[in-house]
Amino acid sequence: MPTLVLFDFDGTLADTAPDLAAAANQARARKGLAPLPYELLRPMASQGARGLLKAGLDMNPDDPGYEECRLQFLADYEQGMTASTTLFPGIADLLATLKRRDYRWGIVTNKAEYLALPLVRHLGLQGECAITVGGDTTGQRKPHPAPLLYAAEKTGFDPAQCLYIGDDERDIQAGKAAGMKTVAAAYGYCGQTDAGQWNADALAHTPREVWAAIERLSA
C-alpha cells in the first residue's frame, strides 16, 4: 500500500535545541540573568517559545509582558536558528532509505512557516520533502489533527495510508486523531517523559528503529 511518512520537525528530524536554547538564554540576558545550562533547556525544545520562556524566565502566556518577550524570543531565534541546527544522526540515511523504497515523506510541525521553511531549505530537505505544514498553515496546531489531514489531502493520500512520527505526546495524539499510524521518537526531546506511555503504534529509540517501525506498520 502506498505510504506517506510524516515527521515532526524539532526533536524528530532536526536537532534544533542548541539554537532554541541560545534564544532562551538571550531572553535571560535581556533581563540581566545568567545563562541556564543547555541540559536544562533542551527538554523544552519541542514546546517552542512557550516551553522555553517557561524554563528560561518562568513566564506563562497570561503573565504581564509575555507577548513582548515571546516576540523578542522569536526574533532572536530567527536571527540564529541556523547556527547549530543539524539533522539527528541517522536521519539522512533514513530519508535516503525512504526514497530508495519509494515512500514519500513530509513534515508537519507546530513551528510557524516563516521559521520552518527556511530551516527545511537550510538542511537541504526541500528537494525530496513532499510537503511542509507549519503551525500556522491551517489555523490549528497539534494536537489538533487538522495539519496532518491537510498534509495527507495535499499529497493525495488517505490518512489510513499515512504514518506520523514525533517526539512529543501531542504528536501521537494528533496522529491518532487523524486516523494515522504513529511512531514515538524517543531519541528526541522527551526528557524524563516515558514515551512508551503515549500509546503510539511503535516506539523508536533511534532513526534506524524508525525505519523498522515504518516497515512493520506499512506492511
Beta strands, then each sheet from edge to edge (+ up, - down):
strand 1: 4-7
strand 2: 14-15
strand 3: 86-87
strand 4: 104-108
strand 5: 132-133
strand 6: 162-166
strand 7: 181-185
strand 8: 202-204
sheet 1: 5+ 4+ 1+ 6+ 7+ 8+
sheet 2: 2+ 3-
end
